[in-house]
Amino acid sequence: MVLPVFQSTAAQGFFSRDGKTVTLIHGNKLGQVDIASGQYQPIPLPGELGDAYIVSVATGAPGETWLLTNEAVWVMKDGADPQQVCSTAPLEGPHDLFVITQADSPMKDWIVVSAGKTGGYHGTNPTFHARKPGDESFGSIFCRRVQAAEAGYVAADGRFFFTSAGDVWEGRIEATPGDQENLAELLGARIAPLAMRDTDASYGGLGGVEQVATAGRWLYAKLRGRHVAAIVRTQLPPKPNYEAVTVNRRGMQQKYQSMQQSLSKVEILTVGDDMAGFCVCEVKGKPRLFYAARIHDQTNLMLVDGSGAPRVIGHIDEPHW
């Protein structure tokens, strides 16, 4: 069963459906940026969150904001105080949350996070874990052949992207009814080998994709690593590597061609900033990219409209997140 979700999600921030505001994590705080004015406003959170550290924020159904902390999943509905939905124990280092909301999905209301699991098949390597409504805990999504799979992102048209070994992958999640060990299985293939690896002592750079997002015909990737931080984009492959029917999975030559096309069309949008709040959307057919960049003693709020250059629209006085 294909994982269909109609809205996009993000690990550090997300646009409102009209593209006018961004909700983002800044430090251990939640805030909102008005794109027109560049003004940042903290979103008050109740004491029930205690000392929990917010590690991911995502959209849900209309009016919902989902929060992932180091210990639990929470939901805010129509601006009300967050309510705890479930614990993340015994998962290790939960991060990168998304929620399945499409009404006709067989996995509607599943919560998915990236995390390790003590004593599990994957050890501490982060992979996807899901919780079905009514279940007491998260169950595994089986992933073969790679050490880690994380940072899941569902595009507006339902295509599913994730990261592994610092590169961008596309695939799908299939439920596995009757499997006592795994709730679902992850299918996918690398489509954009964007990781940077270097052994040159005079440079010493390395970096990999830690987030991926789409808007219109563009695929965006945020890279982070030692001496390397960047946001790049390339054109989306016209067809997924995995179709709805198993026999239509693309072959070896097609996968090489897809990777070649992705690399040949890469555009580097920004390099060298320590970035957070990365998210994208499309407004009246024009892609819009937002991110926050730490510059010296303040955090600049950055926007890219269409094919334009990044520009500062506002700032936050507190530099750390």
N, C-alpha and C positions, 0 to 999 in steps of 0.2 A: 504494500500500500504506500503510495507516494505521500510525502509530507507536504501538504498544501497550506500555506499561510499567506494571507493577503497583504499584510503590512510588514514593513522593515523593522529591524531591531538593532540595537547597538549596545556595546559593552560599557561605554563611558558617557554616552549622551545620545539624544535623539531629537529630531525635529518634530514639531507639532504637525498635524496633517495638512495644515495650510501653509507650512513653511515659515511662519512668522516668529516662532520662538524655538529655542533649544533648551531642553532640560539636560543638565549635566552634573557629574560628580566633580567637586572641587575639594581636595583634601578628604575629610570625612564628612563633608557637607553636601547637601543637594541644593541646586540653585537653578534659576531660569534666566535666560538671556533674551531680551527683546531685540530682534534683528534690526528693525528700523532705527532704533535709538542707540543700540549697543549697551543698554543698561543691564546690569546684572543684579538680581535680587535673590537672596537666600530663601530657601523653602523651609520653614520651621518644621522640625520633626519632634515627636513626643519623647518623653523620658523612657518609654517602654523599650526603645531601641537600646538603651543602656550604653555599654561600652562597645557594642557591635561596630565593626568597620564595614562601611558600604564599599563593595567591590564591583558592582555592576548594576546598571539601570536599563530597563527595557520598556517598550510599549506593550500594551495588551489590547483588550477590547476597547472601544471608545470610552474615554474617561478614566482609563486605568493606567497607573504607573507601577511597574514591578521593581522591587529592590532585592538585590542579593547581598547579604552580609556574609561575614566569615562563619556564621553559625546557622543562618536561617534564610528563608524566602518570605518576603513581605509584599503586600499589595496596597496601594492607595487608590480609592475609587472616588472620582469627582472631587478631588482635593481634600477629602477627609483624611484623618490620621491613618498612618499605615497599620494594617492588621497582619499579624504573623500567620502565614499559611502552613508552613512546615519547617522542620529542622533539616539541616543538610547532613547531620551525622549518619554514617561514619565516613563520609567523603572527606578527602584531604584537599585543602586549598581550593574550595569551590570558586569559580569565576565564570564570567561570560554566560549570562542568562538569556534565554528567550522562551516565549510562551506561545503555544499553538492555540489560535483563537477562531479559525474559520469554522463556520457553523456546520458545514457538511464534511468536515475532516473526521476520519475514524479515530484520530488522536486529539480531538478537540479537548482543550484545557490541560493537556500534558505540559509539564514544566521541564525544561531541559537546561542542564548546566554542564560546564566542563570541569572535571575534577579527577583526582586520583582516588583510589580506594585501598585501604589497608588490607593486605592479605589477599586481594583479588587477583584475577588473571593478569591485569595490567600493572600490578604493583602500584607505584606512586606516579606513573606516567599519566598525564591528564588525557582523558577521553570523555565522550559524552555519556551522561547519565540522565535518566528521565523519571519523573514521578507521575503516575496516572492518578486521576481524581479518586479519592477514597483510599489510596494506598498509604501505608504508614511510613514508607521510606522510598528512597530513590533506587531504581534498578538499572542494570547495565545496558548500554547499547553496544553491541559487539562490533569491534573493528579489527580486521585482520591485516597483517603485513606491515603496519606502520607503528612506531613507538608511541605516537601521540596524535590526537585529533581534537581540535578545540576551536573556540571562537566561531561558533555557528552563526550564520547570517542568512535570513530568508528574504529574498527580493520580492518586490511588489507583485511580480508575475508568478511567484511560487518557486522559482529556481533557488536551490540551496547551495551555499558556499561555506567553506570552512578552511582552517589552516592546519598544516602539518609540516614539520621540519622546516618552518620558515617560509613555505610557499603557499600559493592559493590553490585550493582544490574545489571541484564541483561534484555534486552527487545527489543522493537522496537518502532518506531514512525510511526503512520499511519495518512495520510492526511484525513481530514474530509470535502470533498467538500459539499457545501451547508449549512454548519454550520455557522451561522452568528456571533457566539461568539468565536469559537475556530478554528484555522487553522488546527490543528491536535490533536491527542490523544497519550499520552504516555502509553504504556503497558510494564509491567515488573515485576520482582520478585527478592527478595534478594537471592544472590547465595553465598556470602561470608561474614558472620557476624564477621568482623574484629575489630569493635570499642572496645576501652578499656574504662571501666568505673570503678571507684574505690571511696569508701567513707572512706578509711583508712587515718586517720589524719597524720600518720607518713610517708605516701607516697604521697597521694593527687594527684594521676595521673589520667588523662583522656585524651583520644585522639580518633580521628575518621579519616576515610579516606577522604582526600580532593582531591585526584587525583587518576585516574586509567589508566592503559595502558597495551597493550599486545605486545608480540614479540614471534613469533613461537608458541610453546605450552604453554607459560607462561603468567600468568596474574599477573601484578605488581600493587601494591597499595602503595601510599605515605600517611602516617598517621601524623597528627599534632595535638597538644593540649598541655595542661598544663603539663609540665615535661615529655611529651611523644612526640618524633619525631622519625619516623622510615620509612624504605622502606622494604617491604616484597614482596614475590612472592609465588604463588601457581600454580599448574597445571590448565590449562583451563578446565572447564567441557567439555566433548566430544561433547555434544549437547546443543543447546540453550534451555532456559526454554520456549521460545515462538517460535513456528514454523510458517511457512508462512500461514498455514491454521488454522483458529480459533479453530476448534475442536481438534487440536493436541496440545493445550496448556497442559503443564505437570501438573500432579496432585499433591496433597499434599505430598504423600509419596515420589515421585520423587524429589520434592523440598527439603525435609529434607535430602534425600540422597546426593543431589548436594551440600548442605551446609556442610554436614559432610565430604564429600570428599575434599572440598576446605580447610577446617580447618586442616584435618589430614595431608595435604601435604604442609603446610605453611613453608617457609624458611625465616628467618629474616636476611636481607642482611646488614643493618646498623641501629644503634640506637643512639640517643642522639645528633645528629647534627641538627642545624637549616638549612634546605635545601631548595633549589629552583632550577629551571631549569630542573626538573625531566622529562626525556623522554627516550624512548626505541626504538630499532629497531632490525632487524635481518640481519647479514652480513654473507653470505655463509653458511647459516644454523645455525649460532651461535648467540644467543641473546646478545645485547649490551645495557647496562644501563648507562646513564649519569646523574649526578646531581652536583650542586654547594653547598658546605658546608661552612658556616661561622665559622671560627676558629680564635678566638681572633681578631687580627687586619688585617686579610686578608680573602679572599674567596678562598678556595681550589676547584679546578675543579677535579671531581672524575669520575672514569670509572670502570665499572664491565664488563668484557668479559666472556661470557659463564657462567661457575659455579665458576669462580675465585673470589677472595676477592676484595673489593673496593681498588683502588689505585689512588694516586694523579698524574695527568698528567700535571698540570699547576696551576696558581693562578691568581687572580685579586687583586691588591693592595687595592682597595676600598672595605670595608667589607660589606656595607649595600646594601639591595635591596628593 
